[in-house]
Amino acid sequence: MNLRKVSMSLMLALAGILPAIAQINTDRVMTIGRNALYFEDYVLSIQYFNQVISAKPYLSDPYFFRGVAKLYLEDYAGAEADCSAAISLNPFVVDSYQVRGLARINQGKFQEAIDDYHTALRWDPENQSMRHNLILCYIRQDSLQDAMLAADSLLMMFPKYTPAMSMKAHLLFEEGDTLGSVSLLDKAIEIDRYDASLYQDRALIFLKQKDYQRGEQDLDQAIHLEPDRSSNYINRALARYNRNDLRGAMSDYDLAIELSPHDAMGHYNRGILRVEVGDDNRAIEDFDAVLEVEPDNMMAVFNRALLRDRTGDLSGAVQDYTTVLAEYPKFIQGYELRSEARYKLGDKAGAEADQMVVIRDRTERFNAASGYSSRKEEEEADEGKTRKASDKNVRNYRKLVVSDTDESATTFTSEYRGKVQNRNVDIQYLPYYQLTFFDNSKPSEVDRNVHFSAVLDLLNSRGILPFRLQMTSHDISLTEKQIQTLFEDVDRQTIRISENPDIPAYSFARAMDYYMLQDFDNAERDLSAAIVSGEGLWCAYFCRAVVRLRMMQMRKAEKQMSLQSGMNDKTDNGSGIEYQLMLNDLSKVIDMEPDFAYAYYNRACIEADMTDYPAALADFEMALELTDNKLADAWFNRGITLIFLGRIDEGLENLSRAGEMGIFQSYNIMKRFQAQ
């Protein structure tokens, strides 16, 4: 079945009378598409925006929002094309230039991005995000003077904007003003001593100055504030290695790889370190891991060849030597080593052929030294213990790798990463739990969420729903196949409801379809119908509370965007009434199923949002009791609640428990309040 036909027919049915379809349908589909975009369901949102574009191709908004969705699906060319279409239809929308600039940056089109930012800044000169990215575009183009002027302009408008101070510090260092660079970062840290990236930036400067002790101290602080960033461990390992703390360096590489198992630099450097301490077999494993990610990394191939040779895998060694020599045919050391390995394998002809290459090279070198040849010497290995990632001189194979760029100082920013909300809030509660038919979220290395519920398991065992219900606290991004499945199930449940209107399971099943398709109005309507039937599905009350919460979040986001755009939004938020309706639904769930921990947890989150902290504490306590104290989210949120009540020590204890269970942001918050 064609997805577009199914979804369009569904929307037409929802719109009502046919003569009024055009306006009502496109407005409704745009709303649902923006719901999906807000909750980071990008594939689904594109389906909705496609429908609007087909119906009304002269509107700029669906092109723009489809461009945003494509941007975060990493379809940068598609995002650029959609934003260009939006601009051609309405050239006065700043956001279109901003998103197109980001799409162009990701394609390396820095000059085109600069042009977009200059155009948009004429209408929105105080747009901090665009000015930030403008500086970095100039840096990527090596236009350091322009970058410095742009940084000064940004700091004139926002003198305490520490990312701009960090970028300017980077520029000062490039100009040779190390003292000024460090001084500016010192000032930035005074302004925001809890920003891990500032310590990281200052550490990188110290490392470049070979001041490894101070670099390590700053990285200690960065890791304390942000313990889940693998690059900080790699950089600290470099500092420790240069201070001859091999044990500490190895520990840092272990931690970095645990956080980022496919980090080629981490595996490569740990492999070099393992070679140094004689752990050859595990060093081979590290170089294998590098080559899985970067199969053309000749440094890793050559190091593995040496180790295979040393550990008796002569065939593997010859194979690796041959790979390297195909890339570097004048690498004489490779011929010498392959010759020795071939002799050991009994390949006398191959060994002698390699020896002839070595002899010819020695003859040429002798003639050159005697003045009989004009041959230039090949590039030799340079001094030092490290090499840049871009250094392809195979003679530097024993050196640790460092990044070509300063990660933190060259990070682009975007206001369009998923949800439209304030991203500068220091402390936020973890999200509520929801029911879903599909959970595509990737499990973390530390699985902090408790998903089992006897109540939910019993409901699934009744077999009244088309798919098993699952519990998650993640927002779900659907695949195209799942979207198709849900639209088909909407049609199927619609037929069942028309034939058996008194069976609540059908209304509930369709409500879940609508909910996952981000159609909250219809989801709420069906959930209410399931509840009114009188059979008392506790899950309908639970889901209706979540649907209402999502609807309220969307209204708040729309209002915030209107205010940021300078529009006078006089709509009543009505959040007090909405909160009470959600609390009523969750209380009904608890009356029906008093052992369902997630109802207490969600009710606690709502109570905390309403600043009813005593009630929130009681419900978080019940959620923990019912999960044998294994619900990490409840530990975290209860810790924040206790801090808001001024019970700092108790709050820190709760955050510590959450941290032990894998919620890394606990440590950042703990650091802030421990320092007070």
N, C-alpha and C positions, 0 to 999 in steps of 0.2 A: 504493500500500500504506500502511495506517495505521501511523505510527511507533510509537505506544504498543503496538499489538497485536504488531508485530514484536519490539520490544524486550522485552515481557513474555514472549512465547513463548520467546525466547532465554533469559531468566533462569530460566524454569521448567525448560527443558531442562538448564541448568547445575546446577540444584539437586538433580537426581537423582530419587529415588523420590517419587511424588506425595503420599502421606500426610504426608510431612515437609516439604512445600513451604513452608507459611506462614512458619515461623520462619526456616528456612535462607535462603529467598529474600529476605526483607526485610532481614536482616542483611547479606547479600551485596550487595544493590543499594544499601543505605546506604553501605557501604564504597566501592563504585565511585563513587557520587555524590560522596562526600567527596574521593576522589582527583581527580575532575574539578574540584571547587571549589578544591582546593589548587593545582592547576596552571592556574587561572584560565579554565577552559573552562566558562563559566557556563551557556550554553544547554544543553550536554550534561548538566550536573549537574542542572538543573531537570527534565529528562526522567526521570532516575533517581528524584529525590525525588517526582515525581508518581506513580510506580509504588508507592512505599512508602505514600504518603498514600492511594492507592486501596485498597491491601491492608489497611492498619491506620491508619485516620483518627484513632485515639485517641492516637497517639504525637506528642509535641511536637517531637522533634528534626527530623523531615523538614520540618515547617513552618518551623522556625527557619533551617535551612540553605538552604531554598529562598528564604527572605527575604533571606539574605546574598547569594545569587546575583542576585536581583532588584535589590538595592541597587546592585551594581556594573554592572548593565545599565541603571541609571538609571530603573528602574521603581519609583519611591519609594512610590507609593500601594500597589502590590502588595507591596513589602517590608514596609510598615507593617501591612497586613492579615495577612500571614503571621506576623509577630512577635506580633501581637495574638492570633492563633489559638494560637500556641505558649504564650503567657502564660496564656491561658484554660485550657489543658491542664496547665500546670505553672508556677505563678506565682512560683516560687522560683529561677529561672535568671537570673542577673544579665545574661548575654550577650544575652538576648532584649530586655531593656529598653535595653541599650546600642545594639543595632542599630536598634531601633525609634526611639530618640532620633535617630540619624543620618538615618533615613528622614524623620522629621518635620522635622528641620533643613532638609533639602533641599527641603521643601515650604513652608518659611517658618513652620512651626508651632512657634515657639520656646517658648511657654509649655508646650505638651504635652511637648516634649523635656525641659524643665526638670523637669516632674513625673516623667518616666521616670527621669531621673538621680537625683533625690532618693529615689525608691523603691529603686533599685539600690544607691545609696550606703549605705543602712541596712544592707545585707548585705555590701557590699564597700567600706568607707569609705576605703580607701587606693588605690582605682582611679584612677590618675593620668590616664588618657585621659578618663574621664568627667568628672573635676573640671576638666580643661582645657576640654572642650567646654561645661561648665556656665557657666564664666566668659564664653565667647564668646556663648552664648545670652543672658546678661544684657546684654552689650554691644549685641547686635543689638536688644534691647528698650529700649535707652537706660536700663536700670536700673543706672546706674554705681556706686551705693553697694553694691548687692548683688554686682556684679561685683568690686568692690574687696575686699569681705569674702571672697568665694570665692577670689580670688587670694591673699590673706593666708593663708587656711586651707591652700591647696595648698603655699605656700612654707614654712609651718610643718612640713608633713610631708616636703617635698622641697626643702630650702633651696637646693640647687644646680640646680634644674630651670629652665634658662634660658628656655624658652618662657613659663613663668609670670612670670618677671621681665620679659620683653618685653611681655606683656599688661598687667602692672601699670604699666610705663613708659608705655604707651599711655593708660591711665586717668589717670595723673598729669598727662600732657600735656593731656588733655581738661579737667582741673580747673584748668589754668593753672600747674601746678608744673613748668615747663620744666626748671629746674635739677635737681629730683628725678628727673625722667624720664631725662635724659641721664646722671645719676649712676648710676642703676640699670642702664642699658644698659652703661655703662662696667664695672660690676661683673660683668655677665653675660659680657662679652667677655673679662674676665680669667679667668673660669671656663672658657670654651670659645672660644678665639680663632680656631678654624677653622670656626665656624658662620657661614656667609655671611648668613643671615637677620638676625642681630644687627646686623651692619654696615648692612644694608639698612634696618632699623627706625630706627637712629640717624640714618642719612642722611635719612630722610623727615622726622624732627624738624628737622634742620638746614635742609632745604629750606623747611619751613613757617616757619621763623624768618628766611628769606631769607639764611641763611649758606651761600651756594652753594659757596664754596671747600671748607669742611669736609664739606659734603654730597657733593661730587664725590670727595673723598679716601676717604670711607667706601664709596662706590659702586665706586671703583677696587678696593678690597680685596674687596668682595662679588663683583665680576666675576672677580677673580683666583681666588677660591675656588670659584666656581660660574659658569663661563663660558657655560652654556647656558640661563640664565634671561633671557628677553627683556625683562621688566619693568625689570630693573636698567639695561639700556642706555637704555630710554626715560626713566627717571628721571635718568640721568646726562646724557642729551641736554638735558633741561630745565635742569639745573644749568649746563651749558656754554653753553646759549643765553642764560641770564641773565647769564653772564659774557662775553657777546659773542664766544664761541668758536664761530662758525657752522660752520666746517669740522669741528670735533670733534663738534658736535651732529649734523651730517648723517651723519658716519661711524657714530655710535651708532644712529641711526635705520635706517641700512642694515643694520647687524648685527642689530638687533632684528627687522627684517622678514625677514631671512634665516632666523632661528631660528623665527619665527612668521609665516609668509607671509600669514595671514588676520587679523592683528591690526589692527583698525580704528583704534585710537588711534595706533599707530605710523605707519600710512599717512596718517592725517589730519595729524598733526604734521609728518611729512616733507613733505606737500603744502604746508602753510603755509610751511615753511622754503624750499621750492623757489620759491614765489611771491616770497618776500623776496629771493632771489638772482636772480630773473628767469628761472628754468627752467620756463616756463609749460607746455610740452607734457608734460613728465614730471610736473608737478604735477597735470595733468588725469588722468594715469594713476593717481596715488595716490588722487584723489577717486573715480575709477571703482572702485578696489579697495575703498574704504570703503563705497560704495553697494552693492556686491555682498554685503557682509556685513550692512550696516545700510541697507536701501533707504529708510527713513523719516528718515535723518539730513539734516535741512534745512540745517544748517550746510555740509555737504559739497556739497549740491545748489547752494546759493547761491555758494559758492566756485567750483564748476565753471562756473556760469553766467557769472561775471565773466571766467574764463579763456577760455571759449568765445567770449565777446564780444570779448575782446582779441585772440584768435588768428584771428578771422574766421569762426567757426562761428556765424553769427547765428541760424539756425534752432534750433540746439541751445541757444543762450543763451536765446532767448525761451521755449522749452519748459521750461527749468530755472527761469527767473524765474516762469513761470506756476505751476509746482509749489510754489514757495516761497510765492507770494501766496495760493494756495488754503489754505495752512496758516496764514499770517500776513496776513490781509486788510488790516491797518492799517500794514503795513510800507511807508512812503511811498517810501523809497529804491528799493525794488523796482519800483514803478510808474515812477519816473523813468528807471531803467536800461532797463526793458522798452520804454518809449516811444521812447527813443533807438534801440534795436535794431530796433524796428518801422519807424521812419522809414527806416533804412538798407535795410531789406528792401522798402520801397515800400508797407508797410501803413499808409497815412495815417490811415484811420479808427480802426484799433486804437491807433495812436500818440496821436491826439487824445483818445480815450477815457481813456487813461492820464494824459494831461496834465490833463484835467478833474478827475481824482481828486487830483492833486497840487495844483491851484489851489484846490480846495475845502479841502484840508488847510491850505494857507497862510492862507486867509481865516479859518478857525477859529482858527488860532494867533494871527493878528493881533487878532481880536476878544477872545480870551482875555487877551492881553497888555494890551488897552485897557480891560478890565473889563466887556466886553459879553457874555462867555460864561463858563459855569462849567466848561468843559472841563478835564479833568486831562491833564497832559502824559503821553505814553507813556513807558514805561521806556526809559531811554537806556543805552548801553553804559557799564559801570563801568570803573574804572581797573585797571591791571595788565596783565601779559603773558599770563596764563593764565586759564582758566575750568574749573569742575568739569564732569565728563562729564554731570551732570544739568542743567546750565545750558542752557536752551532759548531764551535771548534771542538772536535772530538777529543783533542788532547787535554781538554778540561774535564774529562769524564769523572774524575775523583772529587770534584768540587760540589758543595751544596748549592742548591738553586735558590735564587731570590727573585721576587716578582719584578717585572719591568716597570710597573706603575705602583703608586701609593694607593692602595685600595680605598681607604677612607677619604682621602683628600680629593678623589676624583669620582665620587658617586653622584650620579644624576638623581634628581628628585622628581616626584610626580604627585599631583593631587588626585590622580585617577587610578590609584591602586585599589580596585574593588570598591569597598564601601565608602560612601561619601560621609565622612564624619571627622570630628576633631582628632587629629593624630598626635597632638601635643599634650594630651592628658597624661600626667605622670603615673597615676594609679587607676587601673580599670579592673572591674570584676570580670572573671571568666564567664563565658556565655552559658545560657540555659541549655537544657537537653531537649531533644526533639525526637519524634518517631519518624522513621523513613522506611521506604521499601528497598532502597538501594543505598549502600554506604561505600563510596569510592575513595574515601580518605585513606592515605597511606599510613600504616602503623608506624609510630615512632620507635626508636630503639628502646626507649623506656615507656612502656604502655601504661600511661597514668590513668586511663579511663576504665571504670568498671562497667561492663556492658550487660552483664547477666542480671536478669530480674525474673524471679519465679512467677510473678504476676503476669509479666509479658509472655513468658514461656507457656503459661497456661492458655492465654488468649490465642497464641499461634497454634497450639495443639488442637483447637476447636475447628480449624480448617475453614473458617467462614470468610477469609480474605483471599484475594487472588495471589498475594505475595506475602512472605513472612515479614513481620514488622521488626525493625532493628532500632536500638537506641544509640544516639550519637550526640556529641556536642559540636560537631563540625558542620559547616555549611557544605552541602553536597553539590558538586558540579556534575550534571548528567552527561552521559555519552549520547551520541545521536541515536544509537539503537535503543537506549533506555527512554529517550524522549518519544520515539516512535511507539514503543511498548505502552507508555502511559497514555498517549493520545488514543491508541486502539482500545485500551481498557476503559477510557472515558466513554467511548461509543458503546462498549459492551455493557457497562454498568447503567448507562442511560436507558438502554432497552430493558434491562432487568427492573429498573425502578418504575418504568412505565407499566410493566406487567405486574409487579409486586410492590406497590408504593409503601406498604406497611412493614417491609423487612429492612431494619435499620442498617444491617451490614452492607447493603448495596450503596446506601447514601454515604456511609462512612468510607467505603472503598473508593468511591468517586471523589469524595472530599480529599482523601490522601493523594489521589492522582492530581487534582487541581492544585493542592498545596505544593507538591513537588514540581509542578509546572509553573509555580509562582503566581497562580491565579487565586489570590487570597479572598476576594469577594465571594466567588463561587464556592471556595472551600469552606468559608464560614457559613454560608447558606446551607450547604449539605450537612455540615456537622450539627447545626441547629436542628435540621430535619431529623437526623438520626437520634438526637436527644429527645425531641418532642414525641417520637414514636413510643416512648415509655418503657422500652426494654432495658434502658440503663447501661449503655456501653460506657464504662469508665474512660476508655481511651478517647471517646469523642469529646468529653470535657477537657481532657489533658491536651488534645490537639487543638481544640478551639482556643484555649488560653494561649498556646504558642502562636497560632495564626493571628490572633488579636495583637499579640506582642509585636509580630512582624509588621503588621499593618501600621501600628503606632510608630515603629522605627522608621518606616518609609515616610510617613507624614512629617515626622521630625526632621528627617534628612531633606525632604523637599522644602520645608520651611527654612532650614539653615541655608540651603543653596540660594533661596530667594533673598534672604537677608544679606548674604555675601555678595549677591549681584546688585545690591542697592534697591531691591524692590520692596515695597511696603506691604508686607503680608499681615493682614488683619484677621486671619482665620484663627478660630479658637482651637487650641491644641486639644482640649478636652481630656488631657492625660489622667486627671484625677478619677473621672468616671471610668475610663478605659482600664486603669489599674484595678479598680474595684471589681470590674467584670472579670478580669483575669484571676484575681484572688478568689472570687466566688467559684469559678470553674475548678481551680486547683483544690479548693477546700472540699468541693463535691467529690473529686477524685479520692481525696484522703478519707472521706467518710465511707466511700464504697470499697476502697482498697487501702487500708491503713498501713500496709507493709510496703507500699510502692515508694521507694526512697526518692525517686526523681521528682515526684510531685512536691515533696518537702523542699528539695533543692531548688526547683524552679520558683516555688512560692517565696523562698528565702531571697532569691535574686531580685524578685519584684519588690519585696519589702525593703531590701537594702537600697534599691533604686528610689524608693519613696522616703528614704532616711528613717524608716521604722526599724532601727538597728536591734533593739531588744527582741522583737518578733523574728527578725532575720536570724539572729544567733540561735534562737530556740529551734528554728527549722533546719538550719545547717547542722545542728547537733543531732536532730532526728535522722537526717540523711546519712550522717556518719555512723550512727548507731545501727541503722538498718543495713549498712554495707560493711560492717565489721571494721570500721575506720579505714576503708580502702578507697574512698572516693576523694582523690587528690584535689579535685576542683573545689570540693567543700572545705577542705583544709585551707586552701588558698583564699577563698572568698571570706571564710570566717576570720582569717588572719587580718584581712583588710578591714573588715567590719570592726574588729576589736581595736585596731589602730585608730579608726575614726571616732571610736568612743573614748580614746585616750588611754586605753589599756595596752600600752606599747609592748611590754614584756610578753604578755599573753599572745598578742598578735604576732610577735616575732617567733614565738614557739610554734604557732600554727603554720606560719610561712616556711619555717625550717622543715616541718613535716612534709609540706607540699613540695619543697625543693628536693627532699630525699626521694620523692616519688616521681620526679622528672619534670617539674614545672620550674624551669630555669629562671624565669623572671622574678621568682621569689627572692633570689639573692640580691638582685638590683635594689628591690624595695627594702630589704633588710639592711643593706649597706647604708641607705639614706637615713633610716631611723636610728640605727646604731650610732651614727655620727652626731646625732642631735644631743 
